Amino acid sequence: DVEGEEVQPELILGNEEEHSLILLIKDPFRGATPEYVLAAVQGIKDEAAKVSASKQVELNGKNFTSLDITRDGTKIWFWILVKDGFGYSLSCGGPEVETHHEEICFDAAKSFKIK
């Protein structure tokens, strides 16, 4: 929530063979999940990406906002939550023409746990 500070990823996992990337960001944030989602969507739109879907989902007992994004032939899924003063954003994706990314990304999201 600090203006102008660059957020450093907590985790980056890449699979060159599958052309997949998973990124986890944990960002200090003094607000609610809808405000964090709004900031994320603004950042996404600034990067010329298109939000194709937004919905509420439950993962491991926590309520996340899920976003489906496309940009320059890449499909990315985001799962976003604010808890205990931190915003969490798990993103995963790969080339839009490769359909196996959805399974990889949704399996990653299902395994994501915040205590």
C-alpha positions in Angstrom: 0.0 0.0 0.0 3.0 2.3 -0.1 2.9 4.5 -3.2 5.9 4.2 -5.4 7.4 1.2 -3.8 8.3 -1.7 -6.1 6.7 -5.0 -5.1 9.1 -7.9 -5.0 7.7 -11.4 -5.8 7.7 -13.9 -3.0 7.9 -16.8 -5.4 8.6 -17.3 -9.1 8.3 -20.7 -10.7 8.8 -21.3 -14.4 8.6 -24.4 -16.5 10.4 -23.8 -19.8 9.2 -27.1 -21.4 5.5 -26.3 -20.6 6.0 -22.5 -21.2 4.3 -21.8 -17.8 5.0 -19.3 -15.2 3.6 -19.0 -11.6 4.2 -15.8 -9.6 3.2 -15.1 -6.0 3.2 -11.5 -4.6 2.8 -10.6 -1.0 2.3 -6.9 -0.6 1.7 -4.8 2.6 -1.8 -3.4 2.1 -4.1 -1.5 4.5 -7.4 -2.1 2.8 -9.9 -4.7 1.8 -9.8 -7.3 -1.0 -12.0 -5.2 -3.4 -9.6 -2.2 -3.1 -6.6 -4.5 -3.8 -8.4 -6.1 -6.8 -9.2 -2.6 -8.1 -5.5 -1.6 -7.9 -4.5 -4.9 -9.6 -7.0 -4.4 -12.4 -5.8 -0.8 -12.9 -2.2 -2.1 -13.2 -3.3 -4.8 -15.7 -5.2 -2.3 -17.9 -2.1 0.0 -17.8 -0.2 -2.9 -19.4 -2.8 -3.1 -22.3 -4.3 -6.4 -21.0 -7.9 -7.4 -21.1 -9.9 -8.7 -18.1 -12.2 -11.4 -19.6 -13.7 -12.7 -16.3 -13.9 -11.8 -12.6 -15.5 -13.9 -10.0 -15.4 -14.9 -6.3 -13.9 -18.3 -5.6 -13.1 -20.3 -2.4 -9.7 -21.9 -2.1 -8.8 -23.8 1.0 -11.4 -22.0 3.1 -10.5 -18.5 1.9 -12.5 -16.2 -0.4 -10.4 -15.0 -3.3 -11.3 -12.8 -6.3 -10.3 -14.6 -9.5 -9.4 -12.7 -12.7 -8.9 -14.1 -16.2 -6.6 -11.9 -18.3 -5.3 -11.9 -21.8 -2.4 -9.9 -23.2 -0.4 -10.2 -26.4 -1.3 -13.9 -26.9 -0.8 -14.8 -23.2 -3.5 -16.1 -20.9 -3.0 -15.4 -17.2 -5.2 -16.3 -14.2 -5.0 -14.3 -11.0 -6.3 -15.2 -7.5 -6.3 -12.2 -5.2 -6.9 -11.9 -1.4 -6.2 -9.4 1.4 -5.5 -10.9 4.8 -3.9 -9.6 8.0 -2.5 -6.4 6.4 -1.1 -8.1 3.3 -2.4 -8.3 -0.3 -1.7 -11.7 -2.0 -1.7 -12.2 -5.7 -1.1 -15.6 -7.2 -0.8 -15.5 -11.0 -0.2 -18.2 -13.4 -0.3 -18.5 -17.2 1.4 -19.1 -20.5 0.8 -18.8 -24.3 -3.0 -18.6 -25.0 -2.7 -21.2 -27.9 -1.5 -23.9 -25.4 -4.5 -25.2 -23.6 -2.7 -27.2 -20.9 -2.0 -24.0 -18.8 -5.5 -23.9 -17.4 -5.0 -27.3 -15.7 -1.5 -26.4 -14.4 -2.7 -23.0 -13.1 -5.9 -24.2 -11.4 -3.9 -27.1 -9.7 -1.5 -24.5 -8.4 -4.3 -22.3 -7.1 -6.0 -25.3 -5.4 -2.7 -26.0 -3.5 -2.3 -22.3 -2.4 -2.8 -21.9 1.3 -2.6 -18.8 3.5 -2.6 -19.3 7.3 
